[in-house]
Amino acid sequence: MLLLKWKFCITAITLTAISLTASKSALAASLYSVTDLGNLTGEAFSYATDINDSGEVAINSFASSFFYSNGSLKKISPLPGDNQLSVTGINNLGQVVGNSVSSNNFTGNNPFLYSNGITQPLSIRNAIPYAINDRTQIVGGGSGLGPFLYSDGIVTSIGTPDNVAYGLNNLGQVVGFLGSNTGFLYQNGQTTNLGALPVDQYSVANDINDLGQVVGSSGFTGVDDGRAFLYSSSTGIQDLGRLRPTDLFSVGAGINNLGQAVGFSGANGNFFAADGNGLRAFLYSDNTLYDLNDLIAPGLDAGFTLTAASAINNKGQIVGRGAVNGELRAFLLTPTSSVSVPEPISGFPILSFGAVVTLFAALKRQPHSSNAVIQQKLQVNKAIT
């Protein structure tokens, strides 16, 4: 989830909230060790965007993008003629998607597929790919094209130019954002508007697993006072809540086939804050929202304050970004054990839909920017300096 422009409009007013009765029993949850992937890049800024089931990770820094595997990094080269790039997704074949540009003579975003050490162009012009599945199907958004599905060298538009696709599963189901300001699910040629949580006017769907479960964010106007949601065809859209009573927003970013979701929750509108202030990465598992910082095994935190989680694989490994000594670095969490962890009491429990009337603000992405890679890196540079 990158190449984004965040819209900040903080207006959170909770009129009524009656919580479900919280269980007093301890819940089983994993403890994790932290691997500092950012330290391997040699830069003061980095973030991990996606992970596959082999633990391979796609990483961006200011200067470069990387493929992480088995404890080492490989630098990904931009397409010929370009000098900057950014990566977005990875599949279980170790294939990575992203886009590259020339900062000297910008002519558009150039989508690519990185595989076996080679960066290859995709047959799409001025577009950004966001996700790739194990069938090497790719989705994203393109200027004048809108949300696209790339399969076997064929590009198919699956919506109008003001829409964009952010995620897909191995069944070819696609999720993303409609120009009507709500998330969508696309399958078999049909687009379903996912709507939003009660009172909200905005939602975005960020990821989908092979069971058709979707995570995203629902808000009144923007992400900065929205709530993470979980959607399925059987339950509809469900509010996952926020970690702490003082948090103004939460965002669901990734989900695995076990129904475990990750994202972040907080009160700091600078989502790339290098001091770790006001942001916390979360794990949603077994109907409970956990602060990932509370699940790090003693002595294995590597000095991190985990600020945002972007993806979780089917082995429970999690990637994202965190603050270390004033720097923002990519991290990898690996489960070390399963133990009994007391149910969190510092944040809101899941709220009953019928009793909640809340105004939110949610994320709006602009995937068709004329220079998305450069704009993203300049934006983050401004945020952390």
C-alpha positions as CSV (number, residue, x, y, z in Angstrom):
1,M,0.0,0.0,0.0
2,L,2.1,2.8,-1.2
3,L,2.1,5.5,-3.9
4,L,-0.7,7.1,-1.9
5,K,-1.8,10.6,-1.2
6,W,-3.5,10.8,2.2
7,K,-6.3,13.2,2.9
8,F,-6.5,14.5,6.4
9,C,-9.8,15.7,7.8
10,I,-10.1,14.9,11.5
11,T,-13.8,14.9,12.6
12,A,-14.6,12.1,14.9
13,I,-17.8,12.4,16.9
14,T,-19.1,9.3,18.7
15,L,-22.8,9.9,19.5
16,T,-23.7,6.5,20.9
17,A,-21.5,3.4,21.6
18,I,-22.6,0.3,23.4
19,S,-19.9,-2.3,23.5
20,L,-20.4,-6.0,23.4
21,T,-19.6,-7.8,26.7
22,A,-15.9,-8.4,26.8
23,S,-14.6,-11.8,27.7
24,K,-12.5,-11.9,30.8
25,S,-10.7,-15.0,29.8
26,A,-7.2,-15.1,28.2
27,L,-6.9,-15.6,24.5
28,A,-4.3,-17.6,22.6
29,A,-2.0,-15.4,20.6
30,S,1.5,-15.8,19.1
31,L,4.5,-14.0,20.4
32,Y,6.9,-12.6,17.7
33,S,10.5,-11.9,17.1
34,V,11.5,-8.8,15.1
35,T,13.9,-8.7,12.2
36,D,15.2,-5.3,11.3
37,L,15.0,-5.3,7.5
38,G,15.6,-1.6,7.3
39,N,19.1,-2.0,8.8
40,L,20.0,-4.2,5.8
41,T,19.2,-1.4,3.3
42,G,21.8,0.9,4.9
43,E,19.3,3.8,4.8
44,A,17.5,5.8,7.5
45,F,14.1,5.2,5.8
46,S,12.4,2.0,4.5
47,Y,9.1,0.2,4.6
48,A,8.0,-3.3,3.7
49,T,4.9,-3.5,1.5
50,D,4.2,-7.2,1.1
51,I,5.3,-10.8,2.1
52,N,4.7,-14.2,0.6
53,D,4.4,-17.6,2.3
54,S,8.1,-18.3,2.0
55,G,8.9,-15.1,4.0
56,E,10.2,-13.2,1.0
57,V,9.5,-9.5,1.3
58,A,9.1,-6.5,-1.0
59,I,10.8,-3.4,0.4
60,N,11.1,0.3,-0.5
61,S,13.6,2.9,0.6
62,F,14.2,6.5,-0.5
63,A,16.9,5.5,-3.0
64,S,16.0,1.9,-4.0
65,S,13.6,-1.0,-3.8
66,F,14.6,-4.5,-2.6
67,F,13.7,-8.2,-2.7
68,Y,14.4,-9.9,0.7
69,S,14.9,-13.6,0.9
70,N,16.7,-15.9,3.4
71,G,18.4,-13.1,5.3
72,S,19.7,-11.1,2.4
73,L,18.6,-8.3,0.1
74,K,18.7,-8.1,-3.7
75,K,18.4,-4.6,-5.1
76,I,15.8,-4.3,-7.8
77,S,16.7,-2.3,-10.9
78,P,14.3,0.1,-12.6
79,L,13.4,-0.4,-16.2
80,P,15.9,0.8,-18.9
81,G,15.9,4.6,-19.2
82,D,14.4,5.0,-15.7
83,N,16.2,5.9,-12.5
84,Q,13.6,5.5,-9.7
85,L,11.2,2.8,-8.8
86,S,8.8,1.5,-6.1
87,V,7.5,-2.0,-5.4
88,T,4.0,-2.9,-4.2
89,G,3.2,-6.6,-4.2
90,I,4.8,-10.1,-4.2
91,N,3.4,-13.6,-4.8
92,N,4.4,-17.1,-3.8
93,L,6.6,-17.5,-6.9
94,G,8.8,-14.7,-5.7
95,Q,7.5,-12.3,-8.4
96,V,7.3,-8.6,-7.5
97,V,5.3,-5.9,-9.1
98,G,5.9,-2.2,-9.1
99,N,6.5,0.8,-11.3
100,S,9.5,2.8,-12.4
101,V,10.0,6.3,-13.7
102,S,12.6,8.7,-15.0
103,S,13.0,11.7,-12.8
104,N,14.9,13.5,-15.5
105,N,12.3,13.1,-18.3
106,F,9.1,12.0,-16.8
107,T,6.8,10.3,-19.4
108,G,4.6,8.3,-17.2
109,N,4.5,5.5,-14.6
110,N,6.0,2.3,-16.2
111,P,4.7,-0.9,-14.6
112,F,7.1,-3.9,-14.2
113,L,7.3,-7.5,-13.1
114,Y,10.5,-8.5,-11.3
115,S,11.2,-12.2,-11.5
116,N,14.5,-14.2,-11.0
117,G,16.5,-11.1,-10.8
118,I,15.2,-9.5,-14.0
119,T,12.9,-6.4,-14.2
120,Q,10.5,-6.7,-17.2
121,P,8.0,-4.1,-18.5
122,L,4.3,-4.9,-18.5
123,S,2.3,-4.1,-21.6
124,I,0.5,-1.2,-19.9
125,R,1.3,2.5,-20.2
126,N,1.1,5.1,-17.3
127,A,-0.3,2.7,-14.7
128,I,0.6,1.4,-11.3
129,P,0.2,-2.3,-10.3
130,Y,-0.7,-2.9,-6.7
131,A,-0.9,-6.7,-6.3
132,I,0.0,-10.0,-7.9
133,N,-1.4,-13.5,-7.2
134,D,0.1,-16.9,-7.7
135,R,-1.4,-17.1,-11.2
136,T,0.7,-14.1,-12.1
137,Q,-2.5,-12.0,-12.5
138,I,-1.9,-8.4,-11.7
139,V,-4.2,-5.6,-10.7
140,G,-3.8,-1.9,-10.3
141,G,-4.9,1.5,-11.7
142,G,-4.1,3.2,-15.0
143,S,-4.6,6.7,-16.4
144,G,-7.6,6.5,-18.7
145,L,-7.9,2.8,-18.0
146,G,-9.1,2.7,-14.4
147,P,-8.9,-0.6,-12.5
148,F,-7.2,-3.2,-14.6
149,L,-6.7,-7.0,-14.5
150,Y,-3.5,-8.1,-16.3
151,S,-3.5,-11.8,-17.1
152,D,-1.5,-13.8,-19.7
153,G,-0.3,-10.6,-21.3
154,I,-3.9,-9.3,-21.8
155,V,-5.0,-6.1,-20.0
156,T,-8.7,-5.9,-19.1
157,S,-10.3,-2.8,-17.7
158,I,-12.7,-3.8,-14.9
159,G,-14.2,-0.4,-14.2
160,T,-14.3,3.3,-15.0
161,P,-11.2,5.6,-15.0
162,D,-12.0,7.0,-11.6
163,N,-11.7,3.6,-10.0
164,V,-8.6,1.6,-8.9
165,A,-7.9,-2.0,-7.8
166,Y,-5.7,-2.6,-4.8
167,G,-5.8,-6.3,-4.1
168,L,-6.7,-9.7,-5.5
169,N,-6.7,-13.4,-4.4
170,N,-5.9,-16.6,-6.2
171,L,-9.4,-17.0,-7.4
172,G,-9.2,-13.8,-9.4
173,Q,-11.5,-11.8,-7.1
174,V,-10.4,-8.1,-7.0
175,V,-11.0,-5.4,-4.5
176,G,-10.4,-1.6,-4.6
177,F,-12.0,1.8,-4.6
178,L,-14.9,3.1,-6.7
179,G,-15.2,6.7,-7.8
180,S,-18.4,6.9,-5.8
181,N,-16.1,6.8,-2.7
182,T,-16.8,3.2,-1.6
183,G,-14.9,0.0,-1.8
184,F,-15.7,-2.7,-4.3
185,L,-15.4,-6.5,-4.9
186,Y,-15.1,-7.6,-8.5
187,Q,-15.6,-11.3,-9.6
188,N,-16.8,-13.0,-12.8
189,G,-17.4,-9.7,-14.5
190,Q,-19.6,-8.4,-11.7
191,T,-18.8,-5.5,-9.4
192,T,-20.3,-5.3,-5.9
193,N,-20.3,-2.0,-4.0
194,L,-19.3,-2.9,-0.4
195,G,-20.8,0.2,1.0
196,A,-19.5,1.6,4.3
197,L,-20.2,1.3,8.1
198,P,-23.3,3.0,9.5
199,V,-23.3,6.8,8.9
200,D,-20.1,6.7,6.9
201,Q,-19.9,8.0,3.3
202,Y,-16.5,6.6,2.4
203,S,-14.7,3.2,2.3
204,V,-11.8,1.6,0.5
205,A,-11.0,-2.1,0.2
206,N,-7.3,-2.9,0.5
207,D,-6.9,-6.7,0.5
208,I,-8.8,-10.0,0.0
209,N,-7.9,-13.6,0.9
210,D,-8.8,-16.8,-0.9
211,L,-12.0,-17.1,1.3
212,G,-13.3,-13.8,-0.1
213,Q,-12.8,-11.9,3.2
214,V,-11.9,-8.3,2.6
215,V,-10.2,-5.7,4.8
216,G,-10.1,-2.0,4.4
217,S,-11.1,1.3,6.0
218,S,-14.5,3.0,6.4
219,G,-15.0,6.7,7.3
220,F,-17.1,9.8,6.8
221,T,-14.7,11.7,4.6
222,G,-11.1,10.3,5.1
223,V,-9.0,7.7,6.8
224,D,-7.9,9.9,9.7
225,D,-11.1,9.3,11.7
226,G,-12.1,6.0,10.1
227,R,-12.2,2.4,11.3
228,A,-10.7,-0.8,10.0
229,F,-13.4,-3.2,8.6
230,L,-13.7,-6.8,7.8
231,Y,-16.1,-7.9,5.0
232,S,-17.5,-11.2,3.9
233,S,-20.5,-12.1,1.8
234,S,-22.0,-13.9,4.8
235,T,-21.5,-11.2,7.5
236,G,-21.4,-8.0,5.5
237,I,-19.1,-5.2,6.6
238,Q,-17.9,-5.4,10.3
239,D,-16.2,-2.7,12.4
240,L,-12.9,-3.9,13.8
241,G,-12.6,-0.9,16.1
242,R,-9.4,1.0,17.2
243,L,-6.7,0.0,19.6
244,R,-7.1,2.8,22.2
245,P,-9.8,5.2,23.3
246,T,-7.6,8.2,22.2
247,D,-7.1,6.8,18.7
248,L,-8.7,8.8,15.9
249,F,-8.5,6.2,13.1
250,S,-7.6,2.6,12.2
251,V,-6.9,1.1,8.8
252,G,-7.1,-2.6,7.7
253,A,-4.2,-3.2,5.3
254,G,-3.7,-7.0,4.8
255,I,-5.4,-10.4,5.5
256,N,-4.3,-14.0,5.3
257,N,-6.3,-17.2,4.6
258,L,-6.8,-17.8,8.4
259,G,-8.8,-14.5,8.6
260,Q,-6.0,-12.7,10.5
261,A,-5.8,-9.1,9.5
262,V,-3.2,-6.4,10.1
263,G,-3.0,-2.7,9.8
264,F,-2.5,0.3,12.1
265,S,-4.4,2.5,14.6
266,G,-3.5,5.9,16.0
267,A,-3.9,9.6,16.4
268,N,-1.0,10.9,14.4
269,G,-1.9,12.1,10.9
270,N,1.7,11.6,9.8
271,F,1.5,7.9,8.9
272,F,5.2,7.7,8.3
273,A,6.3,9.2,11.6
274,A,9.9,8.2,12.4
275,D,9.5,8.8,16.1
276,G,6.7,6.3,16.6
277,N,4.5,8.8,18.3
278,G,0.7,8.2,18.0
279,L,0.8,5.2,15.7
280,R,0.6,1.4,16.5
281,A,0.6,-1.6,14.3
282,F,-2.2,-4.1,15.0
283,L,-3.2,-7.7,14.5
284,Y,-6.8,-8.8,14.4
285,S,-7.2,-12.5,15.3
286,D,-9.9,-14.5,17.0
287,N,-12.3,-11.5,17.1
288,T,-9.7,-9.5,19.1
289,L,-7.7,-6.4,18.1
290,Y,-4.1,-6.6,19.5
291,D,-1.4,-4.0,19.6
292,L,1.5,-5.8,18.0
293,N,4.0,-4.1,20.3
294,D,2.4,-6.1,23.1
295,L,3.1,-9.4,21.3
296,I,6.9,-9.1,20.9
297,A,8.7,-11.8,22.8
298,P,10.9,-10.5,25.7
299,G,14.3,-9.4,24.5
300,L,13.4,-9.8,20.8
301,D,12.0,-6.3,19.9
302,A,15.2,-5.1,18.2
303,G,14.4,-1.6,19.6
304,F,11.3,-1.2,17.4
305,T,8.1,0.7,18.0
306,L,5.9,-1.0,15.4
307,T,3.9,1.8,13.8
308,A,2.1,0.1,10.9
309,A,1.7,-3.5,9.5
310,S,1.0,-3.8,5.8
311,A,0.7,-7.6,5.2
312,I,0.5,-11.0,6.9
313,N,1.2,-14.4,5.2
314,N,-0.4,-17.8,5.9
315,K,2.4,-18.7,8.4
316,G,1.5,-15.7,10.5
317,Q,4.6,-13.6,9.5
318,I,3.9,-9.9,9.4
319,V,5.7,-7.0,7.6
320,G,5.4,-3.3,7.9
321,R,7.3,-0.3,9.2
322,G,8.5,0.9,12.6
323,A,10.5,3.6,14.5
324,V,14.0,2.8,15.7
325,N,16.3,5.6,17.1
326,G,14.5,8.3,15.1
327,E,14.6,6.3,11.8
328,L,11.7,4.6,10.0
329,R,12.6,1.0,9.1
330,A,11.0,-2.0,7.5
331,F,10.4,-4.9,9.8
332,L,9.6,-8.6,9.7
333,L,7.7,-10.4,12.5
334,T,8.0,-14.1,12.9
335,P,5.9,-16.1,15.4
336,T,8.0,-17.7,18.1
337,S,5.3,-19.4,20.2
338,S,1.6,-19.5,21.0
339,V,0.8,-18.4,24.5
340,S,-2.1,-17.1,26.5
341,V,-2.3,-13.3,26.3
342,P,-4.8,-11.3,28.4
343,E,-7.5,-9.6,26.3
344,P,-6.5,-6.0,25.5
345,I,-8.2,-3.5,27.8
346,S,-6.4,-0.3,26.6
347,G,-8.6,0.2,23.5
348,F,-12.2,-0.1,22.4
349,P,-13.8,-3.5,22.2
350,I,-15.7,-4.4,19.0
351,L,-18.8,-2.2,18.9
352,S,-22.4,-3.3,18.3
353,F,-23.4,-2.0,14.9
354,G,-26.9,-1.2,16.0
355,A,-25.7,1.0,18.8
356,V,-22.9,2.9,17.1
357,V,-23.4,6.2,15.4
358,T,-19.9,7.6,14.6
359,L,-18.6,10.2,12.1
360,F,-15.4,9.1,10.4
361,A,-12.9,10.3,7.8
362,A,-11.2,7.8,5.4
363,L,-8.4,7.3,3.1
364,K,-8.5,8.6,-0.5
365,R,-5.9,7.3,-2.9
366,Q,-4.8,8.9,-6.2
367,P,-3.1,6.1,-8.1
368,H,-3.0,8.0,-11.4
369,S,-0.7,10.8,-10.3
370,S,1.6,12.0,-13.1
371,N,4.7,11.1,-11.0
372,A,3.6,8.7,-8.3
373,V,7.0,7.3,-7.2
374,I,8.7,10.7,-6.9
375,Q,5.6,12.3,-5.3
376,Q,5.5,9.5,-2.7
377,K,9.1,9.8,-1.7
378,L,9.0,13.6,-1.5
379,Q,5.8,13.3,0.6
380,V,7.4,10.9,3.0
381,N,10.7,13.0,3.1
382,K,8.6,16.0,4.1
383,A,6.8,14.0,6.8
384,I,10.0,12.8,8.6
385,T,12.1,16.0,8.3
